[in-house]
Amino acid sequence: MTAGEQPLTHLDHAGGETPEVHAAQGQGDVLDGPFSTRQLLHIDEALRIADRETGLTFSVYAGDLAEPQRAAAEKLHGQLADPDKSVLIAFSPNQRVLEVVTGADARRRIPDRDVKLACLSMAAAFAGGDLAGGVIHGLDQLATHAGRA
């Protein structure tokens, strides 16, 4: 991983450490990314709530995405433990790119129209400089549209 990339789930975590352990120990590149430790903890909590309430697995990746960005996001999504039941929010503040990838099961529960609405909301927050708030709000919207497990 390069400086500026900030995995928030098991994608690219050495040893499968959780983000809060990574951040609390000050190891790796997590603290070099766009989020403070406090923001990471809030995002991690939003991820846990979305996972628990929907039965899907939500993940966030913040960092540069190789060209073409959509294919890079899909590749990251494919690395998740259960891609069919997973939703990945991948964004690159430097490239001004936001991609949401849904697996087959997740797509049945979160239609593209709802994903687009969540993306618009996140993009508005990102444009205003609120990366963490945008991610948290986007997770909440996607989980709400997915409904209960």
C-alpha positions in Angstrom: 0.0 0.0 0.0 1.1 3.5 -0.7 0.7 6.6 1.5 -2.8 8.0 1.1 -4.5 4.7 0.7 -6.7 3.9 3.6 -8.4 0.5 3.8 -11.3 0.4 6.3 -12.1 -3.2 6.1 -10.3 -6.5 5.5 -9.2 -5.4 2.0 -5.4 -5.0 2.2 -5.2 -5.2 6.0 -2.0 -7.0 7.0 -3.0 -9.9 9.2 -6.7 -9.0 9.0 -6.4 -6.4 11.7 -9.4 -4.3 12.3 -9.2 -0.5 11.5 -9.4 0.6 15.1 -6.5 -1.7 16.1 -4.5 -0.5 13.2 -5.1 3.1 14.0 -4.7 2.8 17.8 -1.3 1.1 17.4 -0.3 3.7 14.8 1.0 1.0 12.4 0.9 1.0 8.7 -0.6 3.7 6.5 -3.9 4.2 8.1 -3.0 7.4 9.9 -1.5 8.8 6.7 -4.9 8.7 5.0 -7.7 11.3 4.8 -9.3 10.3 8.2 -8.4 11.0 11.8 -8.5 8.1 14.3 -11.8 9.5 15.6 -13.3 9.5 12.1 -12.1 6.0 11.5 -13.8 4.8 14.6 -17.1 6.5 13.6 -16.8 4.9 10.1 -16.0 1.5 11.6 -19.1 1.8 13.8 -21.2 2.8 10.8 -19.9 -0.3 9.0 -20.7 -2.6 11.9 -24.3 -1.2 12.2 -24.9 -1.5 8.4 -23.5 -5.1 8.5 -25.6 -6.1 11.5 -28.8 -4.5 10.4 -28.8 -5.8 6.8 -26.9 -9.1 6.9 -24.8 -7.8 4.0 -21.1 -6.9 4.3 -20.3 -3.2 3.7 -16.7 -2.1 3.0 -15.0 1.2 2.3 -11.8 1.8 0.4 -10.2 5.3 0.3 -7.2 5.6 -1.9 -6.1 5.9 -5.5 -7.7 3.6 -8.0 -5.8 2.2 -11.0 -7.2 3.0 -14.5 -9.9 2.2 -15.3 -11.2 3.0 -11.9 -14.5 1.0 -12.1 -12.5 -2.1 -13.0 -10.1 -1.5 -10.1 -13.1 -1.1 -7.7 -14.7 -4.3 -9.0 -11.4 -6.1 -8.5 -11.2 -4.9 -4.8 -14.8 -6.0 -4.4 -14.0 -9.4 -5.7 -11.3 -9.8 -3.0 -13.9 -9.6 -0.2 -14.8 -12.8 1.7 -18.3 -13.0 0.2 -18.6 -10.7 -2.8 -22.2 -11.6 -3.6 -23.4 -10.3 -0.3 -21.0 -7.3 -0.2 -21.2 -3.6 -1.0 -18.0 -1.7 -1.5 -17.7 2.1 -1.4 -14.4 2.9 -3.1 -13.3 6.5 -3.5 -10.2 8.5 -4.3 -10.2 12.1 -3.1 -7.1 12.8 -5.2 -8.7 11.5 -8.4 -12.2 12.8 -7.5 -13.7 9.3 -8.1 -16.4 7.5 -6.3 -17.5 4.0 -7.2 -20.0 1.7 -5.4 -19.9 -1.9 -6.3 -22.7 -4.3 -5.2 -22.6 -8.1 -5.3 -25.4 -10.1 -6.9 -27.4 -10.6 -3.6 -26.8 -7.0 -2.5 -27.9 -5.6 -5.9 -31.3 -7.3 -5.5 -31.8 -5.5 -2.3 -30.2 -2.1 -3.3 -31.4 -1.1 -6.8 -29.1 1.1 -8.9 -31.4 4.1 -8.4 -30.8 3.9 -4.7 -27.0 3.5 -5.1 -27.0 6.6 -7.3 -28.9 8.6 -4.7 -26.4 7.6 -2.0 -23.6 8.5 -4.4 -25.0 12.0 -5.0 -25.3 12.5 -1.3 -21.7 11.3 -0.7 -20.4 13.4 -3.6 -22.0 16.5 -2.1 -20.4 15.9 1.3 -17.0 15.2 -0.3 -17.2 18.4 -2.4 -17.8 20.3 0.9 -14.7 18.6 2.4 -16.6 16.2 4.7 -15.2 12.9 3.6 -16.0 11.0 6.8 -19.5 12.4 7.0 -20.1 11.6 3.4 -19.0 7.9 3.9 -21.1 7.6 7.1 -24.2 9.1 5.5 -23.7 7.0 2.4 -23.4 3.8 4.5 -26.6 4.7 6.3 -28.5 5.4 3.1 -27.4 2.1 1.5 -28.2 0.1 4.6 -31.6 1.7 4.9 -32.4 0.9 1.2 -31.2 -2.7 1.8 -33.5 -3.2 4.7 -33.3 -5.7 7.5 -31.7 -9.1 7.1 
